[in-house]
């Protein structure tokens, strides 16, 4: 299934209420930390594939901060880590 490509500004309009039982890469936290470093140091964008309550989505953006449960995207938008399927550098 191909993800729907959306603009990062649309993330604030999405719903993440449904619990996710995704099989995530065990290296996801390490990849998020690397993407955050690249975003802050070099303004490097990454592809983030994730599920919201309506289905699979993809955005290309910089990650400004990574917490234990959420990532912060450029523009102050937050995305729950447990909904992330994959990062593409």
Biopython code that builds the backbone (N, CA, C, O; Angstrom):
import numpy as np
from Bio.PDB.StructureBuilder import StructureBuilder

atoms = [
    (1, "UNK", "N", (0.837, -1.185, 0.000)),
    (1, "UNK", "CA", (0.000, 0.000, 0.000)),
    (1, "UNK", "C", (0.880, 1.247, 0.000)),
    (1, "UNK", "O", (1.746, 1.396, 0.862)),
    (2, "UNK", "N", (0.665, 2.124, -0.944)),
    (2, "UNK", "CA", (1.437, 3.362, -1.038)),
    (2, "UNK", "C", (0.856, 4.420, -0.107)),
    (2, "UNK", "O", (-0.361, 4.596, -0.045)),
    (3, "UNK", "N", (1.731, 5.130, 0.620)),
    (3, "UNK", "CA", (1.229, 6.187, 1.497)),
    (3, "UNK", "C", (0.760, 7.406, 0.706)),
    (3, "UNK", "O", (1.267, 7.698, -0.377)),
    (4, "UNK", "N", (-0.203, 8.099, 1.264)),
    (4, "UNK", "CA", (-0.653, 9.364, 0.693)),
    (4, "UNK", "C", (0.368, 10.432, 1.072)),
    (4, "UNK", "O", (0.666, 10.610, 2.253)),
    (5, "UNK", "N", (0.901, 11.135, 0.097)),
    (5, "UNK", "CA", (1.874, 12.194, 0.352)),
    (5, "UNK", "C", (1.118, 13.464, 0.722)),
    (5, "UNK", "O", (0.247, 13.928, -0.013)),
    (6, "UNK", "N", (1.472, 14.011, 1.874)),
    (6, "UNK", "CA", (0.830, 15.238, 2.341)),
    (6, "UNK", "C", (1.902, 16.263, 2.690)),
    (6, "UNK", "O", (3.080, 15.924, 2.798)),
    (7, "UNK", "N", (1.498, 17.500, 2.862)),
    (7, "UNK", "CA", (2.400, 18.556, 3.298)),
    (7, "UNK", "C", (2.503, 18.511, 4.824)),
    (7, "UNK", "O", (1.545, 18.148, 5.507)),
    (8, "UNK", "N", (3.665, 18.880, 5.348)),
    (8, "UNK", "CA", (3.870, 18.817, 6.799)),
    (8, "UNK", "C", (2.862, 19.679, 7.563)),
    (8, "UNK", "O", (2.517, 19.363, 8.701)),
    (9, "UNK", "N", (2.393, 20.755, 6.952)),
    (9, "UNK", "CA", (1.433, 21.632, 7.610)),
    (9, "UNK", "C", (0.097, 20.933, 7.890)),
    (9, "UNK", "O", (-0.670, 21.372, 8.747)),
    (10, "UNK", "N", (-0.175, 19.849, 7.167)),
    (10, "UNK", "CA", (-1.425, 19.117, 7.356)),
    (10, "UNK", "C", (-1.395, 18.216, 8.593)),
    (10, "UNK", "O", (-2.445, 17.745, 9.030)),
    (11, "UNK", "N", (-0.223, 17.970, 9.159)),
    (11, "UNK", "CA", (-0.101, 17.073, 10.314)),
    (11, "UNK", "C", (-0.974, 17.553, 11.463)),
    (11, "UNK", "O", (-1.584, 16.737, 12.154)),
    (12, "UNK", "N", (-1.045, 18.859, 11.678)),
    (12, "UNK", "CA", (-1.839, 19.388, 12.798)),
    (12, "UNK", "C", (-3.333, 19.109, 12.642)),
    (12, "UNK", "O", (-4.082, 19.208, 13.614)),
    (13, "UNK", "N", (-3.771, 18.764, 11.442)),
    (13, "UNK", "CA", (-5.184, 18.475, 11.191)),
    (13, "UNK", "C", (-5.513, 16.989, 11.321)),
    (13, "UNK", "O", (-6.682, 16.607, 11.265)),
    (14, "UNK", "N", (-4.491, 16.147, 11.493)),
    (14, "UNK", "CA", (-4.692, 14.702, 11.543)),
    (14, "UNK", "C", (-5.036, 14.239, 12.953)),
    (14, "UNK", "O", (-4.736, 14.918, 13.935)),
    (15, "UNK", "N", (-5.665, 13.081, 13.035)),
    (15, "UNK", "CA", (-6.023, 12.482, 14.316)),
    (15, "UNK", "C", (-5.174, 11.237, 14.557)),
    (15, "UNK", "O", (-4.961, 10.435, 13.648)),
    (16, "UNK", "N", (-4.691, 11.085, 15.792)),
    (16, "UNK", "CA", (-3.865, 9.944, 16.179)),
    (16, "UNK", "C", (-4.453, 9.258, 17.411)),
    (16, "UNK", "O", (-3.719, 8.858, 18.314)),
    (17, "UNK", "N", (-5.781, 9.124, 17.445)),
    (17, "UNK", "CA", (-6.456, 8.561, 18.621)),
    (17, "UNK", "C", (-6.462, 7.039, 18.637)),
    (17, "UNK", "O", (-6.466, 6.436, 19.711)),
    (18, "UNK", "N", (-6.464, 6.411, 17.476)),
    (18, "UNK", "CA", (-6.488, 4.947, 17.410)),
    (18, "UNK", "C", (-5.156, 4.380, 17.873)),
    (18, "UNK", "O", (-4.100, 4.852, 17.452)),
    (19, "UNK", "N", (-5.196, 3.364, 18.742)),
    (19, "UNK", "CA", (-3.940, 2.755, 19.177)),
    (19, "UNK", "C", (-3.270, 2.027, 18.007)),
    (19, "UNK", "O", (-3.942, 1.416, 17.177)),
    (20, "UNK", "N", (-1.959, 2.102, 17.956)),
    (20, "UNK", "CA", (-1.203, 1.475, 16.875)),
    (20, "UNK", "C", (-0.412, 0.294, 17.422)),
    (20, "UNK", "O", (0.232, 0.389, 18.467)),
    (21, "UNK", "N", (-0.471, -0.793, 16.714)),
    (21, "UNK", "CA", (0.340, -1.963, 17.029)),
    (21, "UNK", "C", (1.245, -2.239, 15.842)),
    (21, "UNK", "O", (1.145, -3.285, 15.202)),
    (22, "UNK", "N", (2.122, -1.300, 15.557)),
    (22, "UNK", "CA", (3.000, -1.409, 14.390)),
    (22, "UNK", "C", (4.259, -2.175, 14.747)),
    (22, "UNK", "O", (4.771, -2.077, 15.862)),
    (23, "UNK", "N", (4.742, -2.931, 13.791)),
    (23, "UNK", "CA", (6.050, -3.560, 13.953)),
    (23, "UNK", "C", (7.072, -2.529, 13.492)),
    (23, "UNK", "O", (7.221, -2.280, 12.296)),
    (24, "UNK", "N", (7.775, -1.931, 14.454)),
    (24, "UNK", "CA", (8.735, -0.882, 14.137)),
    (24, "UNK", "C", (10.154, -1.435, 14.143)),
    (24, "UNK", "O", (10.470, -2.400, 14.839)),
    (25, "UNK", "N", (10.985, -0.798, 13.355)),
    (25, "UNK", "CA", (12.402, -1.126, 13.305)),
    (25, "UNK", "C", (12.994, -0.920, 14.698)),
    (25, "UNK", "O", (12.791, 0.136, 15.297)),
    (26, "UNK", "N", (13.721, -1.903, 15.224)),
    (26, "UNK", "CA", (14.332, -1.724, 16.538)),
    (26, "UNK", "C", (15.331, -0.564, 16.575)),
    (26, "UNK", "O", (15.686, -0.086, 17.653)),
    (27, "UNK", "N", (15.777, -0.120, 15.427)),
    (27, "UNK", "CA", (16.723, 0.994, 15.327)),
    (27, "UNK", "C", (16.021, 2.339, 15.133)),
    (27, "UNK", "O", (16.680, 3.351, 14.892)),
    (28, "UNK", "N", (14.683, 2.358, 15.237)),
    (28, "UNK", "CA", (13.939, 3.585, 14.955)),
    (28, "UNK", "C", (14.408, 4.753, 15.827)),
    (28, "UNK", "O", (14.610, 5.853, 15.310)),
    (29, "UNK", "N", (14.585, 4.545, 17.118)),
    (29, "UNK", "CA", (15.024, 5.645, 17.993)),
    (29, "UNK", "C", (16.383, 6.183, 17.549)),
    (29, "UNK", "O", (16.606, 7.393, 17.565)),
    (30, "UNK", "N", (17.284, 5.298, 17.156)),
    (30, "UNK", "CA", (18.596, 5.736, 16.666)),
    (30, "UNK", "C", (18.454, 6.525, 15.364)),
    (30, "UNK", "O", (19.114, 7.545, 15.169)),
    (31, "UNK", "N", (17.592, 6.043, 14.486)),
    (31, "UNK", "CA", (17.356, 6.754, 13.220)),
    (31, "UNK", "C", (16.725, 8.127, 13.464)),
    (31, "UNK", "O", (17.072, 9.099, 12.793)),
    (32, "UNK", "N", (15.803, 8.205, 14.422)),
    (32, "UNK", "CA", (15.190, 9.495, 14.757)),
    (32, "UNK", "C", (16.234, 10.464, 15.301)),
    (32, "UNK", "O", (16.225, 11.648, 14.961)),
    (33, "UNK", "N", (17.131, 9.963, 16.141)),
    (33, "UNK", "CA", (18.196, 10.820, 16.686)),
    (33, "UNK", "C", (19.099, 11.327, 15.568)),
    (33, "UNK", "O", (19.494, 12.494, 15.574)),
    (34, "UNK", "N", (19.427, 10.475, 14.620)),
    (34, "UNK", "CA", (20.261, 10.876, 13.482)),
    (34, "UNK", "C", (19.529, 11.892, 12.609)),
    (34, "UNK", "O", (20.120, 12.882, 12.178)),
    (35, "UNK", "N", (18.242, 11.648, 12.347)),
    (35, "UNK", "CA", (17.456, 12.583, 11.539)),
    (35, "UNK", "C", (17.340, 13.938, 12.231)),
    (35, "UNK", "O", (17.343, 14.974, 11.567)),
    (36, "UNK", "N", (17.239, 13.938, 13.561)),
    (36, "UNK", "CA", (17.175, 15.184, 14.323)),
    (36, "UNK", "C", (18.495, 15.938, 14.206)),
    (36, "UNK", "O", (18.508, 17.154, 14.012)),
    (37, "UNK", "N", (19.600, 15.214, 14.325)),
    (37, "UNK", "CA", (20.921, 15.833, 14.190)),
    (37, "UNK", "C", (21.085, 16.442, 12.800)),
    (37, "UNK", "O", (21.577, 17.563, 12.663)),
    (38, "UNK", "N", (20.678, 15.711, 11.781)),
    (38, "UNK", "CA", (20.785, 16.212, 10.406)),
    (38, "UNK", "C", (19.847, 17.397, 10.170)),
    (38, "UNK", "O", (20.197, 18.335, 9.455)),
    (39, "UNK", "N", (18.671, 17.354, 10.762)),
    (39, "UNK", "CA", (17.713, 18.444, 10.608)),
    (39, "UNK", "C", (18.200, 19.728, 11.254)),
    (39, "UNK", "O", (18.069, 20.809, 10.681)),
    (40, "UNK", "N", (18.764, 19.606, 12.454)),
    (40, "UNK", "CA", (19.243, 20.792, 13.167)),
    (40, "UNK", "C", (20.557, 21.316, 12.598)),
    (40, "UNK", "O", (20.752, 22.526, 12.484)),
    (41, "UNK", "N", (21.448, 20.410, 12.247)),
    (41, "UNK", "CA", (22.763, 20.836, 11.787)),
    (41, "UNK", "C", (22.838, 21.213, 10.329)),
    (41, "UNK", "O", (23.589, 22.112, 9.950)),
    (42, "UNK", "N", (22.059, 20.529, 9.505)),
    (42, "UNK", "CA", (22.193, 20.705, 8.062)),
    (42, "UNK", "C", (20.870, 20.990, 7.349)),
    (42, "UNK", "O", (20.841, 21.113, 6.124)),
    (43, "UNK", "N", (19.773, 21.096, 8.110)),
    (43, "UNK", "CA", (18.434, 21.322, 7.549)),
    (43, "UNK", "C", (18.051, 20.238, 6.543)),
    (43, "UNK", "O", (17.361, 20.498, 5.558)),
    (44, "UNK", "N", (18.520, 19.010, 6.816)),
    (44, "UNK", "CA", (18.244, 17.869, 5.949)),
    (44, "UNK", "C", (16.830, 17.354, 6.177)),
    (44, "UNK", "O", (16.415, 17.129, 7.314)),
    (45, "UNK", "N", (16.098, 17.170, 5.091)),
    (45, "UNK", "CA", (14.748, 16.622, 5.176)),
    (45, "UNK", "C", (14.804, 15.098, 5.110)),
    (45, "UNK", "O", (15.676, 14.519, 4.462)),
    (46, "UNK", "N", (13.859, 14.466, 5.791)),
    (46, "UNK", "CA", (13.702, 13.020, 5.724)),
    (46, "UNK", "C", (12.262, 12.711, 5.358)),
    (46, "UNK", "O", (11.359, 13.508, 5.612)),
    (47, "UNK", "N", (12.058, 11.552, 4.762)),
    (47, "UNK", "CA", (10.705, 11.073, 4.504)),
    (47, "UNK", "C", (10.223, 10.332, 5.736)),
    (47, "UNK", "O", (10.908, 9.438, 6.233)),
    (48, "UNK", "N", (9.061, 10.691, 6.229)),
    (48, "UNK", "CA", (8.485, 10.032, 7.394)),
    (48, "UNK", "C", (7.182, 9.383, 6.945)),
    (48, "UNK", "O", (6.253, 10.065, 6.513)),
    (49, "UNK", "N", (7.126, 8.062, 7.051)),
    (49, "UNK", "CA", (5.919, 7.321, 6.710)),
    (49, "UNK", "C", (5.256, 6.924, 8.026)),
    (49, "UNK", "O", (5.894, 6.336, 8.900)),
    (50, "UNK", "N", (3.977, 7.247, 8.159)),
    (50, "UNK", "CA", (3.286, 7.021, 9.419)),
    (50, "UNK", "C", (1.806, 6.750, 9.181)),
    (50, "UNK", "O", (1.281, 7.001, 8.096)),
    (51, "UNK", "N", (1.147, 6.235, 10.208)),
    (51, "UNK", "CA", (-0.294, 6.016, 10.178)),
    (51, "UNK", "C", (-0.984, 7.079, 11.013)),
    (51, "UNK", "O", (-0.549, 7.389, 12.122)),
    (52, "UNK", "N", (-2.055, 7.632, 10.476)),
    (52, "UNK", "CA", (-2.978, 8.410, 11.305)),
    (52, "UNK", "C", (-4.242, 7.566, 11.398)),
    (52, "UNK", "O", (-4.235, 6.402, 10.996)),
    (53, "UNK", "N", (-5.319, 8.127, 11.917)),
    (53, "UNK", "CA", (-6.550, 7.348, 12.072)),
    (53, "UNK", "C", (-7.203, 6.976, 10.749)),
    (53, "UNK", "O", (-8.067, 6.099, 10.714)),
    (54, "UNK", "N", (-6.802, 7.629, 9.659)),
    (54, "UNK", "CA", (-7.417, 7.361, 8.359)),
    (54, "UNK", "C", (-6.564, 6.498, 7.440)),
    (54, "UNK", "O", (-7.073, 5.989, 6.442)),
    (55, "UNK", "N", (-5.274, 6.318, 7.746)),
    (55, "UNK", "CA", (-4.457, 5.484, 6.884)),
    (55, "UNK", "C", (-3.006, 5.909, 6.844)),
    (55, "UNK", "O", (-2.547, 6.697, 7.672)),
    (56, "UNK", "N", (-2.295, 5.378, 5.874)),
    (56, "UNK", "CA", (-0.864, 5.587, 5.721)),
    (56, "UNK", "C", (-0.576, 6.919, 5.030)),
    (56, "UNK", "O", (-1.175, 7.237, 4.002)),
    (57, "UNK", "N", (0.342, 7.690, 5.602)),
    (57, "UNK", "CA", (0.713, 9.008, 5.068)),
    (57, "UNK", "C", (2.227, 9.109, 4.974)),
    (57, "UNK", "O", (2.960, 8.343, 5.599)),
    (58, "UNK", "N", (2.682, 10.079, 4.170)),
    (58, "UNK", "CA", (4.114, 10.374, 4.060)),
    (58, "UNK", "C", (4.304, 11.885, 3.983)),
    (58, "UNK", "O", (3.577, 12.587, 3.280)),
    (59, "UNK", "N", (5.304, 12.367, 4.726)),
    (59, "UNK", "CA", (5.716, 13.761, 4.642)),
    (59, "UNK", "C", (7.218, 13.799, 4.458)),
    (59, "UNK", "O", (7.922, 12.872, 4.857)),
    (60, "UNK", "N", (7.706, 14.859, 3.860)),
    (60, "UNK", "CA", (9.141, 15.112, 3.741)),
    (60, "UNK", "C", (9.416, 16.412, 4.476)),
    (60, "UNK", "O", (8.938, 17.474, 4.079)),
    (61, "UNK", "N", (10.185, 16.320, 5.545)),
    (61, "UNK", "CA", (10.414, 17.487, 6.384)),
    (61, "UNK", "C", (11.655, 17.281, 7.245)),
    (61, "UNK", "O", (12.272, 16.215, 7.233)),
    (62, "UNK", "N", (12.002, 18.312, 7.981)),
    (62, "UNK", "CA", (13.082, 18.206, 8.948)),
    (62, "UNK", "C", (12.495, 17.880, 10.312)),
    (62, "UNK", "O", (11.395, 18.316, 10.653)),
    (63, "UNK", "N", (13.252, 17.103, 11.089)),
    (63, "UNK", "CA", (12.869, 16.801, 12.464)),
    (63, "UNK", "C", (13.704, 17.697, 13.359)),
    (63, "UNK", "O", (14.933, 17.652, 13.311)),
    (64, "UNK", "N", (13.047, 18.509, 14.176)),
    (64, "UNK", "CA", (13.755, 19.463, 15.033)),
    (64, "UNK", "C", (14.065, 18.909, 16.407)),
    (64, "UNK", "O", (15.060, 19.298, 17.018)),
    (65, "UNK", "N", (13.222, 17.998, 16.909)),
    (65, "UNK", "CA", (13.461, 17.428, 18.237)),
    (65, "UNK", "C", (12.820, 16.045, 18.304)),
    (65, "UNK", "O", (11.803, 15.776, 17.665)),
    (66, "UNK", "N", (13.450, 15.175, 19.098)),
    (66, "UNK", "CA", (12.920, 13.840, 19.332)),
    (66, "UNK", "C", (12.806, 13.625, 20.830)),
    (66, "UNK", "O", (13.787, 13.742, 21.564)),
    (67, "UNK", "N", (11.598, 13.311, 21.274)),
    (67, "UNK", "CA", (11.372, 12.988, 22.677)),
    (67, "UNK", "C", (11.164, 11.493, 22.828)),
    (67, "UNK", "O", (11.464, 10.722, 21.916)),
    (68, "UNK", "N", (10.655, 11.089, 23.969)),
    (68, "UNK", "CA", (10.422, 9.662, 24.182)),
    (68, "UNK", "C", (9.144, 9.181, 23.494)),
    (68, "UNK", "O", (9.029, 8.001, 23.161)),
    (69, "UNK", "N", (8.179, 10.086, 23.278)),
    (69, "UNK", "CA", (6.911, 9.687, 22.673)),
    (69, "UNK", "C", (6.555, 10.424, 21.387)),
    (69, "UNK", "O", (5.725, 9.948, 20.611)),
    (70, "UNK", "N", (7.172, 11.577, 21.153)),
    (70, "UNK", "CA", (6.831, 12.408, 19.992)),
    (70, "UNK", "C", (8.086, 12.960, 19.333)),
    (70, "UNK", "O", (9.144, 13.074, 19.951)),
    (71, "UNK", "N", (7.929, 13.304, 18.038)),
    (71, "UNK", "CA", (8.952, 14.095, 17.356)),
    (71, "UNK", "C", (8.333, 15.454, 17.050)),
    (71, "UNK", "O", (7.129, 15.567, 16.822)),
    (72, "UNK", "N", (9.171, 16.472, 17.051)),
    (72, "UNK", "CA", (8.741, 17.817, 16.721)),
    (72, "UNK", "C", (9.252, 18.150, 15.326)),
    (72, "UNK", "O", (10.446, 18.046, 15.045)),
    (73, "UNK", "N", (8.343, 18.547, 14.470)),
    (73, "UNK", "CA", (8.682, 18.900, 13.098)),
    (73, "UNK", "C", (8.842, 20.409, 12.981)),
    (73, "UNK", "O", (8.418, 21.164, 13.856)),
    (74, "UNK", "N", (9.451, 20.829, 11.902)),
    (74, "UNK", "CA", (9.567, 22.259, 11.631)),
    (74, "UNK", "C", (8.179, 22.885, 11.685)),
    (74, "UNK", "O", (7.227, 22.348, 11.118)),
    (75, "UNK", "N", (8.067, 24.000, 12.355)),
    (75, "UNK", "CA", (6.781, 24.658, 12.490)),
    (75, "UNK", "C", (6.068, 24.298, 13.781)),
    (75, "UNK", "O", (4.932, 24.719, 13.999)),
    (76, "UNK", "N", (6.725, 23.518, 14.646)),
    (76, "UNK", "CA", (6.150, 23.190, 15.949)),
    (76, "UNK", "C", (5.057, 22.147, 15.931)),
    (76, "UNK", "O", (4.244, 22.095, 16.855)),
    (77, "UNK", "N", (5.013, 21.313, 14.903)),
    (77, "UNK", "CA", (4.020, 20.241, 14.853)),
    (77, "UNK", "C", (4.605, 18.975, 15.467)),
    (77, "UNK", "O", (5.792, 18.687, 15.311)),
    (78, "UNK", "N", (3.761, 18.224, 16.167)),
    (78, "UNK", "CA", (4.187, 17.020, 16.870)),
    (78, "UNK", "C", (3.574, 15.783, 16.243)),
    (78, "UNK", "O", (2.403, 15.779, 15.861)),
    (79, "UNK", "N", (4.383, 14.725, 16.140)),
    (79, "UNK", "CA", (3.940, 13.463, 15.558)),
    (79, "UNK", "C", (4.289, 12.340, 16.534)),
    (79, "UNK", "O", (5.442, 12.231, 16.951)),
    (80, "UNK", "N", (3.305, 11.492, 16.913)),
    (80, "UNK", "CA", (3.600, 10.416, 17.855)),
    (80, "UNK", "C", (4.517, 9.353, 17.246)),
    (80, "UNK", "O", (4.280, 8.873, 16.138)),
    (81, "UNK", "N", (5.559, 8.999, 17.984)),
    (81, "UNK", "CA", (6.537, 8.025, 17.494)),
    (81, "UNK", "C", (5.897, 6.660, 17.273)),
    (81, "UNK", "O", (6.276, 5.951, 16.341)),
    (82, "UNK", "N", (4.940, 6.277, 18.106)),
    (82, "UNK", "CA", (4.343, 4.943, 17.959)),
    (82, "UNK", "C", (3.472, 4.812, 16.708)),
    (82, "UNK", "O", (2.944, 3.731, 16.444)),
    (83, "UNK", "N", (3.312, 5.882, 15.940)),
    (83, "UNK", "CA", (2.576, 5.840, 14.670)),
    (83, "UNK", "C", (3.515, 5.841, 13.461)),
    (83, "UNK", "O", (3.059, 5.747, 12.322)),
    (84, "UNK", "N", (4.822, 5.946, 13.705)),
    (84, "UNK", "CA", (5.799, 5.996, 12.610)),
    (84, "UNK", "C", (6.111, 4.590, 12.119)),
    (84, "UNK", "O", (6.415, 3.693, 12.906)),
    (85, "UNK", "N", (6.032, 4.416, 10.814)),
    (85, "UNK", "CA", (6.323, 3.142, 10.179)),
    (85, "UNK", "C", (7.777, 3.086, 9.716)),
    (85, "UNK", "O", (8.454, 2.072, 9.886)),
    (86, "UNK", "N", (8.254, 4.197, 9.122)),
    (86, "UNK", "CA", (9.590, 4.168, 8.514)),
    (86, "UNK", "C", (10.108, 5.587, 8.302)),
    (86, "UNK", "O", (9.337, 6.520, 8.082)),
    (87, "UNK", "N", (11.423, 5.728, 8.373)),
    (87, "UNK", "CA", (12.106, 6.959, 7.986)),
    (87, "UNK", "C", (12.895, 6.668, 6.731)),
    (87, "UNK", "O", (13.487, 5.597, 6.596)),
    (88, "UNK", "N", (12.907, 7.620, 5.807)),
    (88, "UNK", "CA", (13.699, 7.464, 4.570)),
    (88, "UNK", "C", (14.624, 8.664, 4.446)),
    (88, "UNK", "O", (14.179, 9.806, 4.327)),
    (89, "UNK", "N", (15.912, 8.383, 4.476)),
    (89, "UNK", "CA", (16.932, 9.421, 4.388)),
    (89, "UNK", "C", (17.248, 9.713, 2.936)),
    (89, "UNK", "O", (18.089, 10.564, 2.646)),
]
sb = StructureBuilder()
sb.init_structure("model")
sb.init_model(0)
sb.init_chain("A")
sb.init_seg("    ")
for serial, (resi, resn, name, xyz) in enumerate(atoms, 1):
    if name == "N":
        sb.init_residue(resn, " ", resi, " ")
    sb.init_atom(name, np.array(xyz, "f"), 0.0, 1.0, " ", f" {name:<3s}", serial, name[0])
structure = sb.get_structure()
